[in-house]
Amino acid sequence: MKTAVNPDANLAANSADAPPPAVLVAKHHKPEVEAAAYAARLNELHAISSPNTIPVSRPPIPSNLLSDLASCLESRWWGYGPRCAVLEQQFTARRGGWALATSSCTAALNVAAQLIRRSDGDEVIVPAITFVSTAMAFHIAGMHPIPVDVRPDTLLIDEESVIRHLTPRTRAVVVVHLYGQHQDVSGLRMLCDRHGLALIEDCAHRIGNLAETPAGDFACYSFNAVKEAPAGEGGLLWAREAKLESVAREITYLGMTIDTLQRSSTLLHRGYGFGCGSGGKLRLTDVAATFVLACLGHIDEWQAMRRSIFARYEKELPMAIDSVALFPRLVTDSCLMFVVRLPPAERSSIRRALADVGIATSTHYPSLSRHPLWSQFAGPCPVAEQAEDELLTLPCFPYMDSHAQDRVISAWETACR
């Protein structure tokens, strides 16, 4: 297989008077080209965020956020600090265990992977329909994600599929509360206990009741810009086993046993402490924690808004096309994303028709059984692979007004005629 090369760099490397790398960089640096590209990206952003465009998701801004952010900025403590500690306490005060605010939900999943991993090639079972980060977090920790098929009604992980893929190398099962659906994990909890496996809940789409203790050994949360408590990016790891906390904190702070907040707790800053393991910088910042803390008190209110949008969609969309399939809803669902299933040809035509009138749609998600990294490990996933071609996500977010929903439904009806 031939590898593409940079002809200028190749020429320089073979020249007796080759210019130093800095000169090569300067030679290729073209500010006018970069400025044009930047302007083009701004135009693209304007096109998809103009007042006449209806996005798939839009983060709400709680009334107290700006003043809380001002307080955080004025404190001059912007990295991992006291606000992250308060956020962690929110997730442990009424449910026990311990919590660690991380840079993303992917980071939280990766830390969980490092805590359970024994050797390279350990396996973790994941649902085939989920965002790629669910599997990638374990992959980069040296584990083999095993995508398994999902239930046809909810696309949540199928317990029978899990059982069929258990091996002596299985270390954990990951449950994803997909689209905000609340999966009953009691059966999988018993299965994991019986086989000595960790049960990990990917709660990126559903924060749930902070007074209820998760059924999993670990629960991983997301504060991404499109989630329930959006901070742009961020996450949190909750776990029940106390002895793992110190290890997790070292993993997320370069293998050190003391972080900056602890070091600077006195005017004579304490020394650095090094553990025996390695680690990265995977902590949340206090700026991001301020966003999350401001949003947590509004989650129920915003969920009620989304549930109202769901109810209208579920009533009116099937009237225009009887081939649309809806997901069953529970009162404990977060209703984060409104997703339906359609025959592929109809999905394509409806998406094009909505885009023509300024309405964004999306598809969540491709089946991990087809991912080039893990297809060799995946078993048959016919339900997931069929669903991949049928899934359609429509606009749904807090404060989406009735006029915007009128436009979506009207465009849907027009496309279905």
C-alpha positions as CSV (number, residue, x, y, z in Angstrom):
1,M,0.0,0.0,0.0
2,K,1.4,3.4,-1.0
3,T,1.5,6.1,1.6
4,A,0.8,9.7,0.7
5,V,3.7,12.1,1.3
6,N,4.2,15.8,1.3
7,P,6.3,16.5,-1.9
8,D,7.8,19.7,-0.5
9,A,8.8,18.0,2.8
10,N,10.3,15.1,0.8
11,L,12.3,17.4,-1.4
12,A,13.6,19.3,1.6
13,A,14.6,16.1,3.3
14,N,16.7,15.1,0.4
15,S,18.3,18.4,-0.2
16,A,21.8,19.3,1.1
17,D,20.7,22.8,2.0
18,A,17.2,21.9,3.2
19,P,15.6,24.8,5.2
20,P,14.8,24.1,8.8
21,P,11.3,23.0,9.7
22,A,10.3,26.5,10.9
23,V,11.1,27.9,7.5
24,L,9.0,25.2,5.8
25,V,6.1,26.1,8.1
26,A,6.4,29.7,7.3
27,K,6.6,28.9,3.6
28,H,3.2,27.2,3.7
29,H,1.6,29.6,6.1
30,K,-0.9,31.7,4.1
31,P,-2.9,34.0,6.4
32,E,-5.3,35.1,3.7
33,V,-6.3,31.5,3.0
34,E,-6.8,30.7,6.7
35,A,-8.9,33.9,7.1
36,A,-11.1,32.9,4.1
37,A,-11.5,29.4,5.6
38,Y,-12.4,30.9,9.0
39,A,-15.0,33.2,7.4
40,A,-16.5,30.3,5.5
41,R,-16.9,28.3,8.7
42,L,-18.6,31.4,10.3
43,N,-21.0,31.6,7.4
44,E,-21.8,27.9,7.8
45,L,-22.5,28.4,11.5
46,H,-24.7,31.4,10.7
47,A,-26.7,29.3,8.2
48,I,-27.4,26.6,10.7
49,S,-28.1,28.9,13.6
50,S,-30.1,31.7,12.0
51,P,-33.4,32.7,13.6
52,N,-35.3,30.9,10.8
53,T,-33.6,27.6,11.4
54,I,-34.9,25.0,13.8
55,P,-32.0,23.0,15.2
56,V,-32.3,19.4,16.5
57,S,-31.2,20.6,20.0
58,R,-30.6,23.9,21.7
59,P,-29.1,24.3,25.2
60,P,-31.3,26.3,27.6
61,I,-29.8,29.1,29.6
62,P,-31.1,29.1,33.2
63,S,-31.8,32.6,34.7
64,N,-29.1,32.2,37.4
65,L,-26.4,31.1,35.1
66,L,-24.8,34.4,34.1
67,S,-24.6,35.7,37.7
68,D,-23.1,32.3,38.8
69,L,-20.6,32.4,36.0
70,A,-19.6,36.0,37.0
71,S,-19.0,34.8,40.6
72,C,-16.9,31.9,39.4
73,L,-14.8,34.1,37.1
74,E,-14.3,36.7,39.8
75,S,-13.1,34.0,42.2
76,R,-10.2,33.4,39.9
77,W,-10.5,29.7,40.5
78,W,-11.3,28.3,37.1
79,G,-9.8,24.8,37.1
80,Y,-10.9,21.8,39.1
81,G,-11.8,23.2,42.5
82,P,-14.6,23.9,45.0
83,R,-17.4,24.1,42.5
84,C,-16.5,20.7,41.1
85,A,-16.5,19.4,44.7
86,V,-20.0,20.8,45.2
87,L,-21.1,19.1,42.0
88,E,-19.7,15.8,43.2
89,Q,-21.6,16.1,46.5
90,Q,-24.8,16.6,44.5
91,F,-24.4,13.1,43.1
92,T,-23.5,11.4,46.5
93,A,-25.4,13.3,49.2
94,R,-28.6,11.2,49.0
95,R,-27.3,8.0,47.3
96,G,-23.9,7.3,48.8
97,G,-20.9,6.2,46.9
98,W,-18.4,8.6,45.6
99,A,-18.3,10.9,42.5
100,L,-15.6,12.5,40.4
101,A,-16.2,15.3,38.0
102,T,-14.5,14.5,34.7
103,S,-13.8,16.3,31.4
104,S,-16.5,14.3,29.6
105,C,-18.7,11.2,29.9
106,T,-16.2,9.5,27.7
107,A,-13.5,10.2,30.2
108,A,-15.7,8.9,33.0
109,L,-16.3,5.6,31.1
110,N,-12.5,5.4,30.4
111,V,-11.7,5.7,34.1
112,A,-14.3,3.0,34.9
113,A,-12.5,0.8,32.2
114,Q,-9.1,1.4,33.8
115,L,-10.6,0.5,37.2
116,I,-11.9,-2.9,36.1
117,R,-9.3,-3.9,33.5
118,R,-7.0,-6.7,34.4
119,S,-5.1,-7.3,31.1
120,D,-5.0,-6.4,27.5
121,G,-7.8,-8.1,25.6
122,D,-10.3,-8.1,28.4
123,E,-13.8,-7.8,27.0
124,V,-16.7,-5.5,27.7
125,I,-20.2,-6.0,26.3
126,V,-21.8,-2.9,24.9
127,P,-25.1,-2.3,23.0
128,A,-24.7,-2.0,19.2
129,I,-26.8,1.1,19.1
130,T,-25.1,3.9,21.1
131,F,-22.8,6.8,20.5
132,V,-19.3,5.6,19.6
133,S,-17.8,6.9,22.8
134,T,-19.4,4.1,24.8
135,A,-17.1,1.6,23.1
136,M,-14.2,3.9,22.4
137,A,-13.6,4.7,26.1
138,F,-12.9,1.0,26.7
139,H,-11.0,0.5,23.5
140,I,-8.4,3.1,24.4
141,A,-8.1,1.5,27.8
142,G,-6.9,-1.7,26.1
143,M,-10.2,-3.6,26.3
144,H,-12.2,-5.2,23.5
145,P,-15.7,-3.8,23.2
146,I,-18.1,-6.5,22.1
147,P,-21.2,-5.0,20.4
148,V,-24.3,-7.0,20.9
149,D,-27.8,-6.7,19.5
150,V,-30.6,-4.7,21.0
151,R,-34.3,-5.0,21.7
152,P,-36.5,-4.2,18.7
153,D,-39.0,-2.1,20.6
154,T,-36.6,0.2,22.5
155,L,-33.1,-0.5,21.0
156,L,-31.8,-1.0,24.5
157,I,-29.3,-3.8,25.1
158,D,-30.9,-7.2,24.9
159,E,-30.2,-9.4,27.9
160,E,-30.3,-12.6,25.8
161,S,-27.7,-11.2,23.5
162,V,-25.5,-10.4,26.5
163,I,-25.7,-14.0,27.8
164,R,-24.8,-15.4,24.3
165,H,-21.6,-13.3,24.2
166,L,-20.2,-13.9,27.7
167,T,-16.7,-15.4,27.7
168,P,-14.0,-16.0,30.3
169,R,-12.5,-12.7,29.3
170,T,-15.7,-10.7,29.9
171,R,-15.1,-8.1,32.6
172,A,-18.2,-5.9,32.4
173,V,-21.6,-5.1,30.8
174,V,-22.5,-1.6,29.8
175,V,-26.1,-0.5,29.8
176,V,-27.0,2.7,27.9
177,H,-30.1,4.6,28.8
178,L,-30.5,5.4,25.1
179,Y,-32.4,8.6,24.1
180,G,-33.2,9.1,27.8
181,Q,-35.1,5.8,28.1
182,H,-34.9,4.3,31.6
183,Q,-33.8,0.7,31.2
184,D,-34.7,-1.7,33.9
185,V,-31.3,-3.3,34.7
186,S,-32.4,-5.6,37.5
187,G,-32.0,-8.7,35.4
188,L,-28.5,-7.7,34.2
189,R,-27.6,-6.8,37.8
190,M,-28.3,-10.4,38.8
191,L,-26.5,-11.7,35.8
192,C,-23.4,-9.6,36.5
193,D,-23.4,-10.7,40.2
194,R,-23.7,-14.3,39.2
195,H,-20.7,-14.1,36.8
196,G,-18.6,-11.6,38.9
197,L,-18.8,-8.8,36.3
198,A,-19.0,-5.1,36.7
199,L,-22.3,-3.4,35.6
200,I,-21.7,0.0,34.1
201,E,-24.5,2.5,33.4
202,D,-23.9,5.0,30.6
203,C,-26.3,7.7,31.8
204,A,-25.2,10.3,29.2
205,H,-28.9,10.6,28.1
206,R,-30.5,10.4,31.5
207,I,-29.4,11.9,34.8
208,G,-32.3,10.4,36.7
209,N,-33.3,10.9,40.3
210,L,-30.2,12.0,42.4
211,A,-31.9,10.5,45.5
212,E,-31.9,7.0,44.0
213,T,-28.7,4.9,44.1
214,P,-27.8,3.5,40.6
215,A,-28.0,-0.2,40.2
216,G,-24.6,-0.3,38.4
217,D,-21.2,-0.5,40.1
218,F,-20.5,2.7,38.0
219,A,-22.7,5.3,36.5
220,C,-21.3,7.8,33.9
221,Y,-22.9,11.1,33.2
222,S,-22.6,13.7,30.4
223,F,-22.8,17.5,30.6
224,N,-22.3,17.9,26.8
225,A,-24.0,20.8,25.1
226,V,-27.0,18.8,24.0
227,K,-27.6,16.9,27.3
228,E,-29.9,17.6,30.3
229,A,-27.4,19.8,32.2
230,P,-25.3,21.3,29.4
231,A,-21.9,22.8,30.1
232,G,-20.5,22.6,26.6
233,E,-18.5,19.6,27.6
234,G,-18.1,17.6,30.8
235,G,-19.0,14.5,32.7
236,L,-19.0,12.7,36.0
237,L,-18.2,9.2,37.3
238,W,-20.2,7.8,40.2
239,A,-19.1,4.6,41.9
240,R,-20.1,2.6,44.9
241,E,-16.8,0.9,46.0
242,A,-14.9,3.3,48.3
243,K,-11.5,1.8,47.8
244,L,-11.5,2.8,44.1
245,E,-11.9,6.5,44.6
246,S,-8.2,7.3,45.3
247,V,-7.1,5.3,42.3
248,A,-9.7,7.1,40.1
249,R,-8.4,10.5,41.3
250,E,-4.8,9.5,40.4
251,I,-5.9,8.3,37.0
252,T,-7.6,11.6,36.3
253,Y,-4.7,13.8,37.5
254,L,-1.5,12.5,36.0
255,G,-1.0,9.7,38.5
256,M,-0.6,12.3,41.4
257,T,-2.0,11.7,44.8
258,I,-2.7,15.3,45.5
259,D,-4.4,17.9,43.2
260,T,-4.0,21.7,42.9
261,L,-6.9,22.4,45.2
262,Q,-5.4,20.3,47.9
263,R,-1.8,21.6,47.3
264,S,-2.9,25.2,47.6
265,S,-5.1,24.8,50.7
266,T,-2.5,26.7,52.7
267,L,-0.3,29.7,51.9
268,L,2.7,27.3,52.1
269,H,1.6,25.1,49.2
270,R,2.0,21.5,49.8
271,G,4.4,19.4,47.8
272,Y,3.6,17.1,44.9
273,G,2.6,13.5,45.6
274,F,3.2,10.8,43.1
275,G,1.4,7.4,43.1
276,C,2.6,4.3,41.4
277,G,0.4,4.5,38.4
278,S,0.0,6.7,35.3
279,G,-2.8,9.0,34.4
280,G,-4.0,11.9,32.3
281,K,-5.7,15.2,32.9
282,L,-9.3,14.2,32.8
283,R,-11.0,16.5,35.4
284,L,-13.8,19.0,34.9
285,T,-13.2,22.7,35.4
286,D,-15.0,25.0,37.9
287,V,-16.3,27.1,35.0
288,A,-18.0,24.0,33.5
289,A,-19.2,22.9,36.9
290,T,-20.9,26.3,37.3
291,F,-23.0,25.6,34.2
292,V,-24.0,22.2,35.5
293,L,-24.9,23.4,39.0
294,A,-27.1,26.1,37.5
295,C,-28.9,23.6,35.3
296,L,-29.5,20.8,37.8
297,G,-32.3,22.7,39.5
298,H,-34.2,23.0,36.2
299,I,-34.0,19.4,35.0
300,D,-37.5,18.5,36.0
301,E,-38.9,21.7,34.5
302,W,-37.1,21.1,31.2
303,Q,-38.0,17.5,31.1
304,A,-41.7,18.5,31.4
305,M,-41.3,20.8,28.4
306,R,-39.8,18.0,26.3
307,R,-42.4,15.6,27.4
308,S,-45.1,18.0,26.1
309,I,-43.3,18.2,22.8
310,F,-43.1,14.4,22.7
311,A,-46.9,14.1,23.3
312,R,-47.8,16.4,20.4
313,Y,-45.4,14.7,18.0
314,E,-46.7,11.2,19.0
315,K,-50.2,12.3,18.4
316,E,-49.8,14.1,15.1
317,L,-46.9,12.5,13.2
318,P,-48.5,9.1,12.7
319,M,-51.6,10.8,11.2
320,A,-49.5,11.7,8.2
321,I,-47.7,8.4,7.7
322,D,-48.7,5.1,9.2
323,S,-45.2,3.6,8.7
324,V,-43.6,5.7,11.4
325,A,-42.7,3.7,14.5
326,L,-42.6,5.3,17.9
327,F,-40.7,4.3,21.0
328,P,-42.6,3.3,24.1
329,R,-42.3,5.9,26.9
330,L,-42.0,5.5,30.7
331,V,-42.7,8.2,33.3
332,T,-39.1,7.8,34.4
333,D,-37.7,8.6,30.9
334,S,-35.8,11.9,30.5
335,C,-37.3,12.4,27.0
336,L,-33.9,13.9,25.9
337,M,-34.2,13.0,22.2
338,F,-37.3,12.5,20.0
339,V,-36.4,9.6,17.7
340,V,-38.7,7.7,15.4
341,R,-38.2,4.9,12.9
342,L,-39.1,5.1,9.2
343,P,-38.5,3.0,6.1
344,P,-35.1,4.2,4.7
345,A,-36.6,5.7,1.5
346,E,-39.2,7.7,3.4
347,R,-36.7,8.8,5.9
348,S,-34.5,10.3,3.2
349,S,-37.3,12.1,1.5
350,I,-38.6,13.5,4.8
351,R,-35.2,14.7,5.9
352,R,-34.6,16.5,2.5
353,A,-38.1,18.1,2.7
354,L,-37.5,19.4,6.3
355,A,-34.0,20.7,5.4
356,D,-35.5,22.6,2.5
357,V,-37.6,24.7,4.9
358,G,-34.8,25.2,7.5
359,I,-35.5,22.3,9.8
360,A,-32.6,20.2,11.0
361,T,-32.8,16.4,11.6
362,S,-30.2,13.8,12.6
363,T,-29.7,10.1,12.8
364,H,-28.7,8.4,16.1
365,Y,-26.8,6.1,15.8
366,P,-24.9,3.8,13.4
367,S,-24.6,0.3,14.6
368,L,-21.2,-0.4,16.3
369,S,-21.3,-3.9,14.8
370,R,-20.3,-2.2,11.5
371,H,-17.5,-0.1,13.1
372,P,-14.1,-1.1,11.5
373,L,-12.5,-1.4,15.0
374,W,-15.0,-3.8,16.4
375,S,-16.9,-5.6,13.6
376,Q,-14.6,-8.5,14.1
377,F,-15.7,-9.0,17.7
378,A,-19.4,-8.3,17.2
379,G,-21.9,-11.1,16.9
380,P,-25.0,-10.9,14.6
381,C,-26.8,-7.7,15.2
382,P,-29.7,-7.7,12.7
383,V,-32.0,-5.5,14.8
384,A,-29.3,-2.8,15.3
385,E,-28.3,-2.9,11.7
386,Q,-31.8,-2.5,10.4
387,A,-32.5,0.3,12.9
388,E,-29.4,2.2,11.7
389,D,-31.1,2.8,8.3
390,E,-34.4,3.8,9.8
391,L,-33.7,6.1,12.8
392,L,-34.6,9.8,12.5
393,T,-34.2,12.5,15.2
394,L,-36.5,15.5,15.1
395,P,-36.1,18.9,16.9
396,C,-36.9,18.8,20.6
397,F,-35.5,21.0,23.3
398,P,-36.6,23.1,26.3
399,Y,-38.4,26.4,25.3
400,M,-39.1,25.1,21.8
401,D,-42.3,27.1,21.1
402,S,-45.5,25.9,19.5
403,H,-44.8,27.9,16.3
404,A,-41.5,26.0,15.8
405,Q,-43.3,22.6,16.4
406,D,-46.1,23.7,14.0
407,R,-43.4,24.2,11.3
408,V,-41.9,20.8,11.9
409,I,-45.3,19.0,11.8
410,S,-46.4,21.0,8.8
411,A,-43.2,20.2,6.9
412,W,-43.6,16.5,7.9
413,E,-47.2,16.4,6.6
414,T,-46.2,18.1,3.3
415,A,-43.4,15.6,2.8
416,C,-45.7,12.6,3.5
417,R,-48.3,13.6,0.9
